[in-house]
Amino acid sequence: MGKKGKKEKKGRGAEKTAAKMEKKVSKRSRKEEEDLEALIAHFQTLDAKRTQIVETPCPPPSPRLNASLSVHPEKDELILFGGEYFNGQKTFLYNELYVYNIRKDAWTKVDIPSPPPRRCAHQAVVVPQGGGQLWVFGGEFASPNGEQFYHYKDLWVLHLATKTWEQVKSTGGPSGRSGHRMVAWKRQLILFGGFHESTRDYIYYNDVYAFNLDTFTWSKLSPSGTGPTPRSGCQMSVTPQGGIIIYGGYSKQRVKKDVDKGTRHSDMFLLKPEDGREDKWVWTRMNPSGVRPTPRSGFSVAMAPNHQTLFFGGVCDEEEEESLAGEFFNDLYFYDATRNRWFEGQLKGPKSEKKKRRRGRREESEGGSKLACGGTGTQVPVEVVKEVVAEDGTVVTIKQVLAAPGSAGQPQSEDEDSLEEAGSPTPGPCPRSNAMLAVKHGVLYVYGGMFEAGDRQVTLSDLHCLDLHRMEAWKALVEMDPETQEWLEETDSEEDSEEVEGAEGGDEDEDEDSGEERGAEDGGLPLG
């Protein structure tokens, strides 16, 4: 058999294997999802008690990750929906809707009758028609014990002008999943990838679907060419030329019984209509130039001015036999599709900074885990550690000590240079993964996300902004002290019923490894 024949046979074999695995996962997960549907129905019953729209001025939302942060197409507002929060024993899932008024610097909680069920790791995309619409697809819900997951395959639209939710039912759409990506392309929603997990099995996707916003119908695309391997949590963005870029992402595969190996992808592909036809698409492998982001998962994406794609944060896990250590990032990168080039975002005010947070037991000190952005607690000074890269490539480590109210100064580390500077600019968002990004009027907003300190997961609720035209300095709009966050040690004595009663939507107990893997799979959510 010739080379072409072998390649085709191999391709058909891979398709059969994927189909077999999907059938296996589907069969095992069907029973699990039936169990969870009862719990979801319980919470929907509670939501059904809402009979009118209620808008309530409120403090900033509670900490969360894997929510969606979208820009209103007509107003100076950001729209936050869904997300999750882990307190050491439970994961709380949300379907709350918050609106942030940029000009007034004020939050409003908007209660709307018949909202989508509680979820995280969904996708939300805003389109301008009809006074603005927020389209939401998929995501996941979890059982109280965190061992079962329900992956949604529903499609919802929030009509921004009338503040009403509507579930749009159409056959032929994607299977239930989370960690997928979705963008608006002309008058369609294009969806790629994601994953589905049951107790014992999981499957990653690389399929592509289109939803027509005029006919309200789904269609599965079958692009020619070699496309990305199955993955979740990737970058997906529309180019000025009308193509769609897929970059990076995460997937895992079973190497032996009960042993999985994760992969951080760093390849890039272009999906575009072939010969200008919207019913025929083609994949092309891309090899961008410039300074690329280091391989990572859990990064977040938004569209920056001049049709550039902005890339922020994430985590690089170092898998070891007994533990999972890694680095969290808060660096910025831009991808220019017109030039097919990456470049690193550098602030013009202070020297460019590339800050990382080590996680794992190595981060623990004699005084305990450091939780604040380099800080050690509310009763001692907060330390901000910076790595400043000089023009000649020399890396200088700087530690800035900010005295806490009512506390004495703390001696600085002997092995690091220190810097005290009155009136210095805000250091910006600390290193994190799974944050929410949005860009409005050329200003980037970064909300929430998470990092880890030892065995503790810290979920964030801070909000920072950066003028992308000036690129001078970050500004903190909402600050938080991670030390004040509740953290409960793991226990086996919790009753499921007690957990449900105390939850804002299904809870889950997640062990450390499970939480880390799922954070990589879901990825940071891009701008809708």
Long-range contacts (C-beta under 8 A, 24 or more apart in sequence): 18-203, 18-230, 21-201, 21-203, 22-175, 22-203, 24-201, 25-196, 25-197, 25-198, 25-201, 25-202, 25-203, 26-175, 28-198, 28-199, 28-200, 28-201, 29-151, 29-196, 29-197, 29-198, 29-199, 29-201, 32-143, 32-148, 32-149, 32-150, 32-198, 32-199, 33-148, 33-150, 33-151, 33-176, 35-143, 35-148, 36-141, 36-142, 36-143, 36-148, 36-149, 36-150, 36-506, 37-150, 39-141, 39-143, 39-144, 39-500, 39-506, 40-117, 40-118, 40-141, 40-150, 40-506, 42-500, 43-117, 43-118, 43-505, 43-506, 44-117, 47-95, 47-114, 47-115, 47-117, 48-113, 48-114, 50-111, 50-112, 50-113, 50-114, 50-115, 51-113, 52-113, 53-110, 53-111, 53-112, 53-113, 53-163, 54-110, 54-111, 55-108, 55-109, 55-110, 55-111, 56-108, 56-109, 56-111, 57-106, 57-107, 57-108, 58-98, 58-107, 58-108, 58-109, 59-107, 60-107, 60-461, 60-463, 60-478, 61-96, 61-98, 61-107, 61-461, 62-461, 63-448, 63-459, 63-460, 63-461, 63-480, 63-485, 64-94, 64-120, 64-448, 64-459, 64-461, 65-120, 65-433, 65-434, 65-435, 65-436, 65-448, 65-449, 65-450, 65-459, 65-460, 65-519, 66-120, 66-121, 66-434, 66-522, 66-525, 67-94, 67-120, 67-436, 67-448, 67-525, 68-122, 68-123, 68-124, 68-136, 68-436, 68-525, 68-528, 69-436, 69-437, 69-438, 69-445, 69-447, 69-525, 69-527, 69-528, 70-124, 70-125, 70-126, 70-134, 70-438, 70-527, 70-528, 71-126, 71-438, 71-439, 71-440, 71-527, 71-528, 72-99, 72-126, 72-132, 72-160, 73-126, 73-127, 73-128, 73-132, 73-160, 74-128, 74-131, 74-132, 74-160, 76-101, 76-102, 76-103, 76-440, 76-441, 77-101, 77-102, 78-102, 78-438, 78-440, 78-445, 79-124, 79-126, 79-134, 79-158, 79-160, 80-436, 80-447, 81-124, 81-134, 81-136, 81-158, 82-116, 82-118, 82-119, 82-120, 82-122, 82-136, 82-139, 83-120, 83-436, 83-448, 84-120, 84-121, 85-459, 86-457, 86-459, 86-510, 86-515, 87-486, 87-487, 87-488, 88-456, 88-457, 88-486, 88-487, 88-488, 88-489, 88-490, 89-488, 89-489, 89-490, 89-491, 89-494, 89-499, 89-509, 90-144, 90-488, 90-494, 90-499, 90-502, 90-503, 90-507, 90-508, 90-509, 91-142, 91-146, 91-507, 91-508, 91-509, 91-510, 92-503, 92-504, 92-505, 92-507, 93-118, 93-119, 93-120, 93-141, 93-142, 93-503, 93-504, 93-505, 93-506, 93-507, 94-118, 94-120, 94-504, 94-505, 95-119, 95-505, 97-158, 100-463, 102-440, 102-441, 102-443, 105-477, 110-163, 112-158, 112-163, 112-164, 112-165, 113-164, 113-165, 114-165, 115-165, 116-154, 116-156, 116-165, 116-167, 117-141, 117-152, 117-505, 118-504, 118-505, 118-506, 119-152, 120-178, 120-522, 121-178, 121-179, 121-521, 121-522, 121-523, 121-525, 122-152, 122-178, 122-525, 123-180, 123-181, 123-182, 123-191, 123-525, 123-528, 124-525, 124-528, 125-182, 125-183, 125-184, 125-189, 125-528, 126-184, 126-528, 127-184, 127-213, 129-213, 130-159, 130-161, 131-159, 131-160, 131-161, 131-162, 132-159, 132-160, 132-161, 133-157, 133-158, 133-159, 133-160, 134-158, 134-160, 134-528, 135-182, 135-189, 135-211, 135-528, 137-174, 137-180, 137-182, 137-189, 137-191, 138-174, 138-176, 138-177, 138-178, 138-180, 138-194, 139-178, 140-178, 140-522, 141-505, 141-506, 142-506, 142-507, 142-508, 143-506, 143-508, 144-496, 144-499, 144-500, 144-503, 144-506, 144-507, 144-508, 144-509, 145-496, 145-499, 145-508, 145-509, 146-507, 146-508, 146-509, 146-510, 146-511, 146-514, 147-199, 147-508, 148-198, 148-199, 149-197, 149-198, 150-176, 151-175, 151-176, 151-177, 151-178, 151-196, 151-197, 152-176, 152-178, 153-177, 155-211, 168-216, 170-211, 170-216, 170-217, 170-218, 171-218, 172-217, 172-218, 172-219, 172-220, 173-209, 173-211, 173-218, 174-205, 174-207, 174-209, 174-218, 175-205, 177-205, 177-232, 178-232, 178-521, 178-522, 179-232, 179-233, 179-250, 179-521, 179-522, 179-523, 180-205, 180-232, 181-234, 181-235, 181-236, 181-246, 181-526, 182-236, 183-236, 183-237, 183-238, 183-244, 184-238, 185-210, 185-238, 185-242, 185-244, 186-242, 186-278, 187-212, 187-213, 187-214, 188-212, 188-213, 189-213, 190-221, 190-244, 190-271, 192-228, 192-234, 192-236, 192-244, 192-246, 192-271, 193-228, 193-230, 193-231, 193-232, 193-234, 193-246, 193-249, 194-232, 195-230, 195-232, 195-251, 195-521, 197-521, 202-252, 203-230, 204-230, 204-231, 204-232, 204-251, 204-252, 205-230, 205-232, 206-230, 206-231, 208-271, 208-281, 221-281, 222-281, 223-271, 223-281, 223-282, 223-283, 224-274, 224-280, 224-281, 224-282, 224-283, 225-282, 225-283, 225-284, 226-283, 226-285, 227-269, 227-271, 227-283, 228-265, 228-267, 228-269, 228-283, 229-265, 231-265, 232-521, 232-522, 232-523, 233-297, 233-298, 233-299, 233-520, 233-521, 233-522, 233-523, 233-524, 234-265, 234-523, 235-299, 235-301, 235-309, 235-311, 235-335, 235-526, 236-301, 236-526, 237-301, 237-303, 237-309, 237-335, 237-337, 237-526, 238-303, 239-270, 239-307, 239-337, 239-338, 240-307, 240-337, 240-338, 241-272, 241-337, 241-338, 242-272, 242-273, 243-270, 243-271, 243-272, 243-337, 244-270, 244-271, 244-272, 245-269, 245-270, 245-271, 245-286, 245-309, 245-335, 245-337, 246-270, 246-271, 247-335, 248-293, 248-295, 248-296, 248-297, 248-299, 249-297, 249-523, 250-297, 250-298, 250-520, 250-521, 250-523, 252-517, 252-521, 260-517, 261-319, 262-297, 262-317, 262-319, 262-517, 262-520, 264-295, 264-296, 264-297, 264-316, 264-317, 264-520, 265-295, 266-292, 266-293, 266-295, 286-340, 287-340, 288-335, 288-340, 288-341, 288-342, 289-339, 289-340, 289-341, 289-342, 290-341, 290-342, 290-343, 291-333, 291-342, 291-343, 291-344, 292-333, 292-342, 293-331, 293-333, 293-342, 294-329, 296-329, 297-433, 297-519, 297-520, 297-521, 297-523, 298-433, 298-434, 298-519, 298-520, 298-522, 298-523, 298-524, 299-329, 299-433, 299-523, 299-524, 300-434, 300-435, 300-436, 300-437, 300-446, 300-449, 300-523, 300-524, 300-525, 300-526, 301-437, 301-524, 301-526, 301-527, 302-437, 302-438, 302-439, 302-444, 302-526, 302-527, 303-439, 303-527, 304-334, 304-439, 304-444, 304-468, 305-439, 305-442, 305-468, 305-469, 306-336, 307-337, 307-338, 308-334, 308-335, 308-336, 308-337, 309-334, 309-335, 309-337, 310-334, 310-345, 310-437, 310-439, 310-444, 310-468, 311-335, 312-435, 312-437, 312-444, 312-446, 312-524, 313-429, 313-431, 313-432, 313-433, 313-435, 313-446, 313-449, 313-524, 314-433, 314-524, 315-359, 315-433, 315-451, 315-519, 315-520, 317-516, 317-520, 323-360, 323-361, 324-360, 324-512, 324-513, 324-516, 325-358, 325-359, 325-360, 325-361, 325-362, 326-358, 326-359, 326-360, 327-356, 327-357, 327-358, 327-359, 327-431, 328-356, 328-357, 328-359, 328-431, 328-432, 328-433, 328-451, 328-452, 329-354, 329-355, 329-356, 329-431, 329-433, 330-355, 330-428, 330-429, 330-430, 330-431, 330-432, 331-355, 345-471, 346-471, 347-471, 347-472, 347-473, 347-474, 348-470, 348-471, 348-472, 349-425, 349-472, 349-473, 350-424, 350-425, 350-473, 351-388, 351-389, 351-390, 352-388, 352-389, 353-386, 353-387, 353-388, 353-389, 353-427, 353-428, 354-387, 354-389, 355-385, 355-386, 355-387, 355-427, 355-430, 355-431, 356-387, 356-431, 357-430, 357-431, 357-451, 359-451, 359-452, 359-453, 359-454, 360-452, 360-454, 361-454, 363-453, 363-454, 364-453, 364-454, 369-453, 369-454, 369-456, 370-453, 371-453, 371-456, 371-458, 371-482, 371-483, 371-485, 372-430, 372-481, 372-482, 372-483, 373-427, 373-430, 373-431, 374-399, 374-430, 375-482, 375-483, 376-410, 377-483, 378-404, 378-481, 378-483, 378-484, 379-404, 379-407, 380-404, 380-407, 380-410, 381-407, 381-409, 381-410, 383-410, 383-412, 384-427, 385-416, 386-427, 400-424, 400-427, 425-472, 425-473, 425-474, 426-464, 426-473, 426-474, 426-475, 426-476, 427-474, 428-464, 428-466, 428-473, 428-474, 429-462, 429-464, 429-474, 430-460, 432-460, 433-519, 433-524, 434-519, 434-522, 434-523, 434-524, 434-525, 435-460, 435-524, 436-524, 436-525, 437-524, 437-525, 437-526, 437-527, 438-527, 439-468, 439-527, 442-467, 442-468, 442-469, 443-467, 443-468, 444-468, 445-477, 447-478, 449-524, 450-519, 452-516, 455-512, 456-487, 457-515, 458-482, 458-485, 459-485
